[in-house]
Amino acid sequence: MFRRIKRHAGLWLAQPKPGSSDVPFAGGCALGALLILVLPHCLAPYALSTVRDALVMGLLALSYDLLWGKAGVLTLGHTTFFGLGAYGFATATVHFGLQPLNALLIGLLCAGTVAALLGYFLLCAGVRLHFFAIISMAVLIIAQQLATSWQSVTGGDTGVLGIPGLSATFAGHTLDLSGPLGAWYTVATVVLVTTCITWLACRSRYGKVLAAIATNEWRASACGYHTSFQLLLLFVISAVLAALAGSLMAACSGVVAPDVFSPLLATEVILWVAVGGRGSLGGAVIAAVAFTLLKQRISSYSTELWPLLLGAVFLGCVLFLPDGLRFRQAAISLRRVRRALVVRRPLAGVRRAQGGQ
């Protein structure tokens, strides 16, 4: 049985030969690894914690890009699993006294279970497109209401306070990762490794199956693929990644409030993926980090200005950048402009020579 599973996994996740299209992502990962090592020596502790929190949002954007960008499943309530991971970690550590590593698994299990049940009754029943998006938004509103009213567990509007930081115990030795540097290296490494693993999985044959489902689910089903099961599996995986981001956020900030279920945050996640480029993975992470840092800077001047700017950016993205800011498309556009300039210069020289004669 184990050999059979291993053989099927090797077949689905087999990697093609590297090509020129893999160079931008590989270079981006190398640059990311370099920044992980350099930034702690260049930024103050507060600025480093700000970038760390932005990277957590980048992991959330990665989880949504995997679902919407690769499989074409639009959901308006993806931050439900982000909040479940955060509250699962907080409740397990504060109320039950579990170790942070075990609490992290509890948060992932809560989000994965809810996603499996929700996806089974919706995706396997054929619910797609705007119907699935609206139902997911309803689930997000229900989760927000539960987080506000269930005060004995969630703390109500105040939330859960005093959440311990990250730590792990191996063979009687405790590794404390709650400090500024420990939390930075943990979050940054998790984001980088998760992005690389997700990219490799989408680069394999499994990624081609997801692309086929996103293009035409009926045709992919006619080719013999169980599309509902594949979408359910991807839905659960994306939910677990979102819960991982929520757990890291709770461990780093030390507090969880009902605003993790905010519809505004769910809208921001969609904007991050749209601007970064659907299906680009790395672009969604970069866009999430940039917009989170921009939000903190603008909110320091005015808390009412950010929603207006968010709406304007979202409208501009829909009208002028439907495919997002893809680096490859930007390079192609730059080449076209350069070629146009090269062609115009000789023509201008010929005209001047003719005019002189």
C-alpha positions in Angstrom: 0.0 0.0 0.0 2.8 2.4 0.9 4.7 1.6 -2.3 1.6 2.2 -4.3 1.0 5.6 -2.7 4.7 6.5 -3.2 4.5 5.5 -6.8 1.4 7.6 -7.5 2.9 10.6 -5.6 6.1 10.4 -7.6 4.1 10.3 -10.8 1.9 13.3 -9.9 4.8 15.4 -8.5 7.4 14.5 -11.1 9.3 17.6 -12.2 10.0 18.6 -15.8 13.4 19.7 -16.9 14.4 23.2 -15.8 13.9 25.9 -18.5 14.3 29.6 -18.9 10.9 30.2 -17.5 12.1 28.9 -14.1 14.9 31.5 -13.8 12.8 34.4 -12.4 11.4 32.4 -9.6 14.7 30.7 -8.7 16.3 34.2 -8.7 13.6 35.5 -6.5 14.0 32.7 -4.0 17.8 33.3 -3.9 17.2 37.0 -3.3 14.6 36.1 -0.6 17.1 33.9 1.2 19.7 36.7 1.1 17.2 39.2 2.5 16.4 36.8 5.4 20.0 36.9 6.5 20.7 40.6 5.8 17.5 42.4 7.0 18.1 41.7 10.8 21.4 43.6 10.5 19.8 46.5 8.6 16.5 47.2 10.4 15.6 48.2 13.9 13.7 45.6 16.0 10.3 47.4 15.5 10.8 47.7 11.7 11.9 44.0 11.6 8.7 43.0 13.4 6.7 45.0 11.0 8.2 43.3 8.0 7.7 39.9 9.8 4.0 40.6 10.2 3.8 41.6 6.5 5.4 38.2 5.6 2.6 36.5 7.5 0.2 38.2 5.3 2.3 37.1 2.4 1.7 33.5 3.4 -2.0 34.2 3.6 -1.9 35.6 0.0 0.0 32.5 -1.1 -2.7 30.2 0.2 -5.4 32.2 -1.6 -3.4 32.4 -4.9 -3.1 28.6 -4.8 -6.9 28.3 -4.7 -7.9 31.2 -7.0 -4.9 31.6 -9.2 -4.2 27.9 -9.9 -7.7 26.3 -9.8 -9.9 29.3 -10.5 -12.0 28.9 -7.3 -13.1 32.4 -6.2 -14.0 32.7 -2.6 -14.9 35.8 -0.6 -14.3 34.2 2.8 -10.9 32.7 2.7 -9.8 34.5 5.8 -12.2 32.3 7.8 -9.4 29.7 7.9 -6.9 32.4 8.8 -9.0 33.2 11.9 -9.6 29.6 12.7 -5.9 28.9 12.8 -5.3 32.0 15.0 -8.1 31.2 17.5 -7.2 27.5 17.5 -3.6 28.3 18.4 -4.7 30.9 21.0 -7.3 28.7 22.7 -5.0 25.7 22.8 -2.2 27.6 24.5 -4.1 30.0 26.8 -7.1 27.9 27.9 -5.7 24.3 27.7 -2.0 25.0 28.3 -0.7 23.1 25.3 2.8 23.5 24.0 3.0 26.0 21.0 4.0 23.3 18.6 1.0 21.1 19.6 -1.3 24.2 19.5 -0.1 24.9 16.0 -1.2 21.5 14.9 -4.6 22.1 16.6 -5.1 25.3 14.7 -4.2 23.6 11.4 -6.6 20.7 12.3 -9.5 23.0 13.0 -9.1 24.9 9.7 -8.6 21.7 7.7 -11.6 20.0 9.2 -13.9 22.9 8.6 -12.6 23.2 5.0 -13.1 19.5 4.4 -16.7 19.6 5.6 -17.5 22.8 3.8 -15.8 21.7 0.6 -17.5 18.3 0.7 -21.0 19.7 0.9 -20.3 22.4 -1.7 -17.6 21.4 -4.2 -18.7 17.8 -4.4 -22.3 18.9 -4.9 -21.3 21.0 -7.9 -21.5 24.5 -6.3 -19.2 26.8 -8.2 -18.5 30.4 -9.3 -20.4 33.2 -7.5 -22.6 30.7 -5.6 -19.5 29.3 -3.8 -18.2 32.8 -3.3 -21.4 34.1 -1.6 -21.7 31.0 0.6 -18.0 31.4 1.7 -18.7 35.0 2.6 -21.7 33.9 4.7 -19.5 31.4 6.6 -17.0 34.3 7.3 -19.8 36.5 8.7 -21.0 33.5 10.9 -17.4 33.0 12.2 -17.0 36.7 13.0 -20.3 36.6 14.9 -19.2 33.5 16.9 -15.9 35.1 17.7 -17.7 38.2 19.1 -20.5 36.4 21.0 -18.7 33.3 22.4 -16.9 35.3 25.2 -16.0 32.3 27.4 -13.7 30.9 24.7 -12.9 33.8 22.3 -12.9 36.6 24.8 -15.6 38.6 22.8 -14.6 41.9 21.4 -11.4 42.0 23.5 -10.1 38.7 22.0 -7.6 36.3 23.5 -4.6 38.0 25.3 -1.4 36.7 26.6 -0.7 34.1 23.8 2.8 32.6 24.2 5.4 32.8 21.5 6.8 30.1 19.4 8.9 27.4 21.0 9.7 23.7 20.5 10.9 21.0 22.8 13.0 18.1 21.6 14.6 15.5 23.8 14.2 17.6 26.9 15.7 20.7 25.3 13.5 23.8 24.6 14.1 26.0 21.6 12.7 29.4 22.3 11.7 31.2 19.1 9.6 34.0 20.7 12.3 36.6 20.6 12.5 39.2 17.7 15.3 37.4 15.8 13.9 33.9 16.5 10.4 34.9 15.3 11.8 36.6 12.3 13.9 33.7 11.1 11.0 31.3 11.8 8.4 33.2 9.9 10.7 34.2 7.0 11.9 30.6 6.6 8.4 29.2 6.7 7.2 31.6 4.0 10.2 31.0 1.8 10.1 27.2 2.1 6.3 27.0 1.7 6.4 29.2 -1.4 9.1 27.0 -3.0 7.2 23.8 -2.2 4.0 25.2 -3.6 5.8 26.3 -6.7 7.3 22.9 -7.2 3.9 21.2 -6.7 2.3 23.5 -9.3 5.1 23.0 -11.7 4.6 19.3 -11.7 1.9 17.2 -13.5 -0.5 18.1 -10.7 -0.2 21.7 -11.6 -1.2 20.9 -15.2 -4.3 19.1 -13.9 -5.2 22.2 -11.9 -4.7 24.4 -14.9 -7.0 22.1 -16.9 -9.7 22.3 -14.3 -9.4 26.1 -14.1 -9.7 26.3 -17.9 -12.5 23.9 -18.5 -13.7 21.7 -15.6 -16.1 19.8 -17.8 -13.4 18.9 -20.3 -11.0 17.8 -17.5 -13.7 15.6 -16.0 -14.3 14.1 -19.5 -10.5 13.2 -19.6 -11.0 11.0 -16.6 -10.0 13.4 -13.7 -12.1 13.5 -10.6 -12.3 17.3 -10.6 -14.5 17.6 -7.5 -12.0 15.6 -5.4 -9.0 17.6 -6.8 -10.7 20.9 -5.9 -11.7 19.6 -2.5 -8.1 18.5 -1.8 -6.7 21.9 -3.0 -9.3 23.7 -0.9 -8.2 21.9 2.2 -4.5 22.5 1.5 -5.1 26.2 1.0 -7.1 26.4 4.2 -4.3 24.7 6.1 -1.8 27.2 4.7 -4.1 30.1 5.7 -4.4 28.6 9.2 -0.6 28.3 9.4 -0.4 32.1 8.7 -3.1 32.7 11.4 -1.2 30.6 13.9 2.1 32.5 13.2 0.3 35.8 13.5 -1.2 34.8 16.9 2.2 33.6 18.2 4.1 36.7 17.0 1.6 39.3 18.1 0.4 37.7 21.3 -3.2 38.6 20.8 -6.1 37.5 18.6 -9.3 39.6 18.1 -12.4 39.1 16.0 -11.0 41.5 13.3 -9.2 38.4 11.8 -12.6 37.6 10.3 -13.1 41.1 8.9 -14.6 41.2 5.4 -12.1 44.1 4.7 -9.2 41.7 5.2 -10.9 39.2 2.9 -11.1 41.9 0.3 -7.4 42.8 0.8 -6.4 39.2 0.1 -8.2 39.3 -3.2 -6.5 42.6 -4.1 -3.1 41.2 -3.2 -3.5 38.2 -5.5 -5.0 40.3 -8.3 -2.2 42.9 -8.2 0.6 40.3 -7.8 -0.8 38.3 -10.7 -3.1 35.3 -10.4 -1.2 32.1 -10.3 2.2 33.7 -9.9 2.6 32.6 -6.3 5.7 34.8 -5.6 4.0 37.9 -7.0 1.1 37.4 -4.6 3.5 37.2 -1.6 5.4 40.4 -2.8 2.2 42.3 -3.3 0.9 41.3 0.1 4.0 42.4 1.9 4.1 45.7 0.0 0.4 46.5 0.6 0.6 45.6 4.3 3.6 47.9 4.8 1.8 50.6 2.8 -1.4 50.1 4.9 0.5 50.6 8.2 2.2 53.7 6.9 -1.0 55.3 5.7 -3.0 54.3 8.8 -0.5 56.1 10.9 -1.7 59.3 9.3 -5.4 58.5 8.9 -7.4 55.4 9.6 -10.2 56.4 7.2 -7.9 56.9 4.2 -6.9 53.3 3.7 -10.3 51.8 2.8 -10.7 54.6 0.2 -7.3 54.0 -1.3 -8.0 50.2 -1.2 -11.2 50.7 -3.3 -9.4 52.9 -5.8 -6.5 50.5 -6.2 -9.0 47.6 -6.6 -11.0 49.5 -9.3 -7.8 50.5 -11.1 -6.5 46.9 -11.1 -9.8 45.6 -12.6 -9.8 48.2 -15.3 -6.2 48.5 -16.3 -4.3 45.5 -14.8 -6.7 42.5 -15.1 -3.7 40.1 -15.1 -1.8 41.9 -12.4 1.8 43.1 -12.3 3.6 40.1 -13.8 7.3 40.4 -14.1 7.4 38.5 -17.3 4.8 40.7 -18.9 6.6 43.8 -17.7 9.8 42.5 -19.3 8.0 41.9 -22.6 6.5 45.4 -22.5 9.9 46.8 -21.9 11.4 44.9 -24.8 8.6 46.2 -27.1 9.3 49.8 -26.0 13.0 49.3 -26.6 12.5 47.9 -30.1 10.2 50.7 -31.0 12.9 53.2 -29.9 15.5 51.4 -31.9 13.4 51.4 -35.0 12.5 55.1 -34.6 16.1 56.3 -34.3 17.2 55.1 -37.7 14.1 56.5 -39.3 14.8 59.9 -37.7 18.4 59.8 -39.0 17.2 59.0 -42.6 14.7 61.9 -42.4 17.3 64.4 -41.3 19.7 63.3 -44.1 16.9 63.7 -46.6 16.0 67.1 -45.3 19.7 68.2 -45.5 19.9 67.2 -49.1 
